[in-house]
Every structure is written in structure tokens, then in C-alpha cells.
Amino acid sequence: MAPRRELCGLAVLGAALLLAGCGTSQSTGNAGSSTTTPTVTAASNTTATPKATATPKATTPKPTATPSGPKVYAVGQTMTNGAHQTVTVTSFAQGVAGSEFSTPSPGDQCVSVQVALVNGDSLPWDEPLFELAAIDASGQSYDSFSSFDCPSTTSIDSLVAGGHASATLYFEVPLSGKLLLQWTPSALNATSVYNTELKAS
């Protein structure tokens, strides 16, 4: 009876070991089959919107400023330079008779311009009438001392400081068109000029 009990015990022991082994194998198998599920990130459909570029505004070109010419005075208005010397056209006449020896050329006439001069400078004003000329509409200049077909112009050699005088100038100019009496106080600065428009009153 002893050997049979031993056999039964061995059989029970073997069965227990077998069950234990199966359990271990199943556990190991479950562990081995464990996998990590990857996380799927959905792609974004949002796209960057480009910034709008500002359209430059159209600009209107500014007109180019043109330099203004010398101020034009009227008969009776006084022109004054930086040395406080003054010239005033007091009267103007057209169609003046020629000289006793000659007459103006065809298409020309003699005109007379009366001026009043004052020397407000501290120095003498030498030959002031040589600073005066007539200018026609085309820009041509006429001096009173070369108009031999017209009466003779008054002569003033010099004005002392504070001195004053009147004079009559004669010019041979075109029969029609605008006329100016132009005063250029300094031959060294021909751009410093003063103009009086010659119109008969």
C-alpha cells in the first residue's frame, strides 16, 4: 500500500507543478502581448493668412514755384534802394516832338519821363540818371543819352548827401507796347533793379 500512496503523491505534485507552469506561461504571454498604442495627432487645416500690403497713395506733383521778378511800381510811387536813395516817376507823356534837328525813325516815338530824386545816403550820389533806362515789351533797353532824335535829357552830375533834384528824361521807343522805367542802382549788381510801369495819367 505504501508504493501506491507515493505514486498518488507524485501524481498530485506533478499536476500542481503543471498547473503552476501553465499559469506562469499565460501571465508571461499576456505581458509579452502588451503594446503601446501610438497617439495620433490630427493635422491642422489652418493656414497662415498673408498680411495685406498697403497700396501707396497716388501723390499729385506740386507745381514748381517760379521765381518772382522785381516789384513793378506805378507812376507816383517811390522806389527806394538799400542806401535810402529814391526815384519817383512823377509824370509820363507819349508822342513828344522830336529834336530840332531830327525826328524818330518810322515805328518809333519820343516819350518823356519826369523823375524826382532824393539822396538819403551819407555819401554823394554820382550821375544818378545813368542808372535809369526804358525797357520795352520785348525786353530791349533804351538809354536817354543815345536818343538823338528826341529832345535832350536833363543832366545831373551828382547829388550830395541829403540832396534832391528833378529831371526830365527822353527816350526813343516803339510806338506801341508796354514800357517800364528801370532803375539799376549798382552796375556791380544788375539783378537789384526797380521798375515803374510807364502809363500816361
LUMLO-995858 format. One record per residue (C-alpha): residue number from 1; residue in one letter; x, y, z. Coordinates in nm, 2 decimals, m for minus. Layout:
N
+------+------+--------+--------+--------+
| resi | resn |     px |     py |     pz |
+------+------+--------+--------+--------+
|  NUM |    A |      X |      Y |      Z |
...
+------+------+--------+--------+--------+
This chain:
201
+------+------+--------+--------+--------+
| resi | resn |     px |     py |     pz |
+------+------+--------+--------+--------+
|    1 |    M |   0.00 |   0.00 |   0.00 |
|    2 |    A |   0.29 |   0.24 |   0.05 |
|    3 |    P |   0.41 |   0.25 |  m0.31 |
|    4 |    R |   0.06 |   0.34 |  m0.43 |
|    5 |    R |   0.04 |   0.63 |  m0.19 |
|    6 |    E |   0.38 |   0.75 |  m0.31 |
|    7 |    L |   0.26 |   0.73 |  m0.67 |
|    8 |    C |  m0.05 |   0.93 |  m0.59 |
|    9 |    G |   0.15 |   1.19 |  m0.41 |
|   10 |    L |   0.38 |   1.22 |  m0.71 |
|   11 |    A |   0.09 |   1.25 |  m0.94 |
|   12 |    V |  m0.07 |   1.53 |  m0.73 |
|   13 |    L |   0.27 |   1.70 |  m0.71 |
|   14 |    G |   0.32 |   1.68 |  m1.09 |
|   15 |    A |  m0.03 |   1.81 |  m1.15 |
|   16 |    A |   0.03 |   2.10 |  m0.92 |
|   17 |    L |   0.36 |   2.18 |  m1.09 |
|   18 |    L |   0.19 |   2.16 |  m1.43 |
|   19 |    L |  m0.09 |   2.40 |  m1.33 |
|   20 |    A |   0.17 |   2.64 |  m1.18 |
|   21 |    G |   0.37 |   2.62 |  m1.50 |
|   22 |    C |   0.06 |   2.69 |  m1.72 |
|   23 |    G |  m0.03 |   2.99 |  m1.51 |
|   24 |    T |   0.32 |   3.14 |  m1.53 |
|   25 |    S |   0.33 |   3.09 |  m1.91 |
|   26 |    Q |  m0.01 |   3.26 |  m1.95 |
|   27 |    S |   0.10 |   3.55 |  m1.74 |
|   28 |    T |   0.42 |   3.58 |  m1.94 |
|   29 |    G |   0.22 |   3.56 |  m2.26 |
|   30 |    N |  m0.01 |   3.85 |  m2.15 |
|   31 |    A |   0.29 |   4.06 |  m2.06 |
|   32 |    G |   0.45 |   4.00 |  m2.39 |
|   33 |    S |   0.14 |   4.09 |  m2.59 |
|   34 |    S |   0.11 |   4.42 |  m2.42 |
|   35 |    T |   0.17 |   4.70 |  m2.68 |
|   36 |    T |   0.17 |   5.08 |  m2.66 |
|   37 |    T |  m0.09 |   5.25 |  m2.87 |
|   38 |    P |   0.06 |   5.54 |  m3.06 |
|   39 |    T |  m0.11 |   5.88 |  m3.01 |
|   40 |    V |  m0.23 |   6.01 |  m3.34 |
|   41 |    T |  m0.23 |   6.39 |  m3.37 |
|   42 |    A |  m0.47 |   6.54 |  m3.62 |
|   43 |    A |  m0.31 |   6.77 |  m3.88 |
|   44 |    S |  m0.42 |   7.12 |  m3.85 |
|   45 |    N |  m0.60 |   7.26 |  m4.16 |
|   46 |    T |  m0.54 |   7.62 |  m4.05 |
|   47 |    T |  m0.32 |   7.81 |  m4.30 |
|   48 |    A |  m0.15 |   8.14 |  m4.23 |
|   49 |    T |  m0.33 |   8.43 |  m4.40 |
|   50 |    P |  m0.08 |   8.67 |  m4.57 |
|   51 |    K |  m0.09 |   9.02 |  m4.44 |
|   52 |    A |  m0.24 |   9.28 |  m4.68 |
|   53 |    T |   0.02 |   9.51 |  m4.84 |
|   54 |    A |  m0.06 |   9.88 |  m4.81 |
|   55 |    T |  m0.11 |  10.03 |  m5.16 |
|   56 |    P |   0.09 |  10.36 |  m5.18 |
|   57 |    K |  m0.13 |  10.66 |  m5.23 |
|   58 |    A |  m0.10 |  10.85 |  m5.55 |
|   59 |    T |   0.05 |  11.19 |  m5.50 |
|   60 |    T |  m0.02 |  11.49 |  m5.71 |
|   61 |    P |   0.30 |  11.67 |  m5.81 |
|   62 |    K |   0.33 |  12.01 |  m5.67 |
|   63 |    P |   0.37 |  12.29 |  m5.92 |
|   64 |    T |   0.72 |  12.42 |  m5.94 |
|   65 |    A |   0.74 |  12.76 |  m5.79 |
|   66 |    T |   0.87 |  13.02 |  m6.04 |
|   67 |    P |   1.08 |  13.30 |  m5.90 |
|   68 |    S |   0.90 |  13.63 |  m5.90 |
|   69 |    G |   1.05 |  13.93 |  m6.08 |
|   70 |    P |   1.12 |  14.27 |  m5.93 |
|   71 |    K |   0.82 |  14.46 |  m5.79 |
|   72 |    V |   0.66 |  14.69 |  m6.05 |
|   73 |    Y |   0.57 |  15.04 |  m5.92 |
|   74 |    A |   0.31 |  15.28 |  m6.06 |
|   75 |    V |   0.37 |  15.64 |  m6.17 |
|   76 |    G |   0.37 |  15.84 |  m5.85 |
|   77 |    Q |   0.51 |  15.56 |  m5.63 |
|   78 |    T |   0.86 |  15.59 |  m5.48 |
|   79 |    M |   1.13 |  15.34 |  m5.54 |
|   80 |    T |   1.39 |  15.32 |  m5.26 |
|   81 |    N |   1.71 |  15.12 |  m5.26 |
|   82 |    G |   1.92 |  15.00 |  m4.96 |
|   83 |    A |   2.12 |  15.32 |  m4.95 |
|   84 |    H |   1.80 |  15.52 |  m4.89 |
|   85 |    Q |   1.83 |  15.68 |  m5.24 |
|   86 |    T |   1.49 |  15.72 |  m5.40 |
|   87 |    V |   1.35 |  15.76 |  m5.76 |
|   88 |    T |   0.99 |  15.86 |  m5.82 |
|   89 |    V |   0.83 |  15.89 |  m6.17 |
|   90 |    T |   0.61 |  16.20 |  m6.14 |
|   91 |    S |   0.48 |  16.21 |  m6.49 |
|   92 |    F |   0.49 |  16.03 |  m6.83 |
|   93 |    A |   0.40 |  16.15 |  m7.18 |
|   94 |    Q |   0.40 |  15.98 |  m7.52 |
|   95 |    G |   0.42 |  16.13 |  m7.88 |
|   96 |    V |   0.66 |  16.40 |  m7.78 |
|   97 |    A |   0.80 |  16.61 |  m8.07 |
|   98 |    G |   1.15 |  16.52 |  m8.18 |
|   99 |    S |   1.46 |  16.73 |  m8.16 |
|  100 |    E |   1.50 |  17.04 |  m8.37 |
|  101 |    F |   1.74 |  16.86 |  m8.60 |
|  102 |    S |   1.58 |  16.51 |  m8.63 |
|  103 |    T |   1.27 |  16.31 |  m8.59 |
|  104 |    P |   1.22 |  15.95 |  m8.46 |
|  105 |    S |   1.26 |  15.66 |  m8.71 |
|  106 |    P |   0.94 |  15.51 |  m8.86 |
|  107 |    G |   0.76 |  15.29 |  m8.60 |
|  108 |    D |   0.93 |  15.48 |  m8.31 |
|  109 |    Q |   0.83 |  15.77 |  m8.09 |
|  110 |    C |   0.97 |  16.00 |  m7.83 |
|  111 |    V |   0.85 |  15.98 |  m7.47 |
|  112 |    S |   0.93 |  16.19 |  m7.18 |
|  113 |    V |   0.97 |  16.07 |  m6.82 |
|  114 |    Q |   0.99 |  16.32 |  m6.53 |
|  115 |    V |   1.15 |  16.19 |  m6.21 |
|  116 |    A |   1.22 |  16.32 |  m5.86 |
|  117 |    L |   1.55 |  16.21 |  m5.70 |
|  118 |    V |   1.64 |  16.21 |  m5.33 |
|  119 |    N |   1.98 |  16.11 |  m5.19 |
|  120 |    G |   1.92 |  15.97 |  m4.84 |
|  121 |    D |   2.27 |  15.83 |  m4.83 |
|  122 |    S |   2.56 |  15.98 |  m4.63 |
|  123 |    L |   2.78 |  15.98 |  m4.95 |
|  124 |    P |   2.73 |  16.17 |  m5.28 |
|  125 |    W |   2.52 |  16.00 |  m5.55 |
|  126 |    D |   2.72 |  16.04 |  m5.87 |
|  127 |    E |   2.55 |  16.05 |  m6.21 |
|  128 |    P |   2.22 |  15.91 |  m6.09 |
|  129 |    L |   2.04 |  15.95 |  m6.43 |
|  130 |    F |   2.28 |  15.70 |  m6.59 |
|  131 |    E |   2.11 |  15.43 |  m6.37 |
|  132 |    L |   1.78 |  15.48 |  m6.54 |
|  133 |    A |   1.66 |  15.32 |  m6.87 |
|  134 |    A |   1.34 |  15.25 |  m7.06 |
|  135 |    I |   1.25 |  14.88 |  m7.12 |
|  136 |    D |   1.00 |  14.78 |  m7.40 |
|  137 |    A |   0.78 |  14.48 |  m7.41 |
|  138 |    S |   1.05 |  14.26 |  m7.58 |
|  139 |    G |   1.30 |  14.34 |  m7.30 |
|  140 |    Q |   1.51 |  14.58 |  m7.51 |
|  141 |    S |   1.67 |  14.86 |  m7.32 |
|  142 |    Y |   1.70 |  15.23 |  m7.42 |
|  143 |    D |   1.91 |  15.49 |  m7.25 |
|  144 |    S |   1.81 |  15.86 |  m7.26 |
|  145 |    F |   2.15 |  15.98 |  m7.37 |
|  146 |    S |   2.15 |  15.79 |  m7.70 |
|  147 |    S |   1.81 |  15.91 |  m7.82 |
|  148 |    F |   1.95 |  16.18 |  m8.06 |
|  149 |    D |   1.61 |  16.21 |  m8.24 |
|  150 |    C |   1.44 |  16.33 |  m7.92 |
|  151 |    P |   1.50 |  16.64 |  m7.70 |
|  152 |    S |   1.80 |  16.64 |  m7.47 |
|  153 |    T |   1.77 |  16.49 |  m7.13 |
|  154 |    T |   1.84 |  16.69 |  m6.81 |
|  155 |    S |   2.20 |  16.65 |  m6.68 |
|  156 |    I |   2.27 |  16.58 |  m6.31 |
|  157 |    D |   2.64 |  16.52 |  m6.23 |
|  158 |    S |   2.59 |  16.44 |  m5.86 |
|  159 |    L |   2.36 |  16.47 |  m5.56 |
|  160 |    V |   2.53 |  16.54 |  m5.23 |
|  161 |    A |   2.41 |  16.36 |  m4.91 |
|  162 |    G |   2.06 |  16.47 |  m4.84 |
|  163 |    G |   2.03 |  16.64 |  m5.18 |
|  164 |    H |   1.73 |  16.62 |  m5.41 |
|  165 |    A |   1.66 |  16.72 |  m5.77 |
|  166 |    S |   1.40 |  16.68 |  m6.05 |
|  167 |    A |   1.49 |  16.58 |  m6.41 |
|  168 |    T |   1.32 |  16.51 |  m6.74 |
|  169 |    L |   1.44 |  16.21 |  m6.95 |
|  170 |    Y |   1.36 |  16.15 |  m7.32 |
|  171 |    F |   1.36 |  15.81 |  m7.48 |
|  172 |    E |   1.31 |  15.69 |  m7.84 |
|  173 |    V |   1.10 |  15.37 |  m7.81 |
|  174 |    P |   0.84 |  15.17 |  m8.02 |
|  175 |    L |   0.51 |  15.33 |  m8.09 |
|  176 |    S |   0.32 |  15.07 |  m7.90 |
|  177 |    G |   0.37 |  14.81 |  m7.63 |
|  178 |    K |   0.43 |  14.81 |  m7.26 |
|  179 |    L |   0.71 |  15.03 |  m7.12 |
|  180 |    L |   0.90 |  15.03 |  m6.79 |
|  181 |    L |   1.14 |  15.28 |  m6.64 |
|  182 |    Q |   1.41 |  15.05 |  m6.49 |
|  183 |    W |   1.64 |  15.17 |  m6.22 |
|  184 |    T |   1.96 |  14.97 |  m6.16 |
|  185 |    P |   2.13 |  15.14 |  m5.86 |
|  186 |    S |   2.46 |  14.94 |  m5.89 |
|  187 |    A |   2.62 |  14.82 |  m6.21 |
|  188 |    L |   2.80 |  14.56 |  m5.99 |
|  189 |    N |   2.46 |  14.40 |  m5.90 |
|  190 |    A |   2.25 |  14.41 |  m6.22 |
|  191 |    T |   1.99 |  14.18 |  m6.06 |
|  192 |    S |   1.90 |  14.45 |  m5.80 |
|  193 |    V |   1.66 |  14.65 |  m6.01 |
|  194 |    Y |   1.34 |  14.86 |  m5.96 |
|  195 |    N |   1.07 |  14.91 |  m6.22 |
|  196 |    T |   0.79 |  15.16 |  m6.27 |
|  197 |    E |   0.53 |  15.09 |  m6.54 |
|  198 |    L |   0.50 |  15.39 |  m6.77 |
|  199 |    K |   0.14 |  15.49 |  m6.82 |
|  200 |    A |   0.01 |  15.83 |  m6.91 |
|  201 |    S |  m0.21 |  15.98 |  m6.65 |
+------+------+--------+--------+--------+
